[in-house]
């Protein structure tokens, strides 16, 4: 019996941006009467009431083989347990709806990889799975969260615009600065040992390589000593930190850099910090940027972030243009910390958050999902 909507994603963990989007969208569908069945390789954290979470029991030495086995296992599963429709948060064949959290793989393969890379099995599989979603013969409806990636999919696959549905951002309302934001900020800073003269910089997100944590550490190291000695830089997220700790030691700023791991008190961190940095190499959107905006936290990010345009529109920080130059980022960071602009940028961020729809992605996504499966 076709009784549930199947949601497919390779991994679920509470602190991932894609994972948080998945959860809010699935919960919205459930609240509107749909049954939710989830297929994933792993699930960390609590399972919402009513969710039917099925761990796909496949293993492989490489990620791409594991992805292939995941698809093959789920495809067979659907023969025994049919669904109303299938929503994918990673690219694979046979999806009714795909949530496009990732950038165009083919574009990255052609512009950021050498010819030998495109001879491998990994490339062939990922291109095949991307084409299954975006190819002109596909019937998958696509939930787009970044206008910047659209031309690449059209260029490489001839994707029909009618299948691409653009969503507003999906910022949780618990990230919005509350009425007592100043008191929360003061208490949280005191709790974590930050004085009024210290400047607290944060970078939030898993995937330290892609997010450009190395760029942030280099910029911290480039600050004048008088500025640097008042800095504390928190890297918040779940990833391997050893190479970045080595870089910090090499550049003489190890005492200024703290790797906190994943945390559940992100709203308090956003209120307590003085500045967010996010010089990502690749970032389809950058939800954490808008979480900072609605909390009134100034931001410096790279132009590679899909949501970097919001930082410019809000006039709440700086954007390092592409192609990225470390020296420009270094200068922006120093100017931001010493130029007295942080209070004005914080006020601008809050004004933008009040005037702009940054919150309804999950509602719009649920509209499209439920409409599609009813067909």
PyMOL commands that set and color helices and strands:
alter all, ss='L'
color gray80, all
select helices_A, chain A and resi 17-31+63-80+105-112+117-119+121-134+147-157+161-163+173-175+181-191+208-211+213-222+225-228+242-250+254-256+266-272+287-295+308-314+326-338+342-355+361-374
alter helices_A, ss='H'
color red, helices_A
select strands_A, chain A and resi 5-8+11-12+36-40+42-43+52-55+85-88+97-100+141-144+164-166+199-204+231-236+257-261+275-278+299-302+317-320
alter strands_A, ss='S'
color yellow, strands_A
deselect
rebuild
show_as cartoon
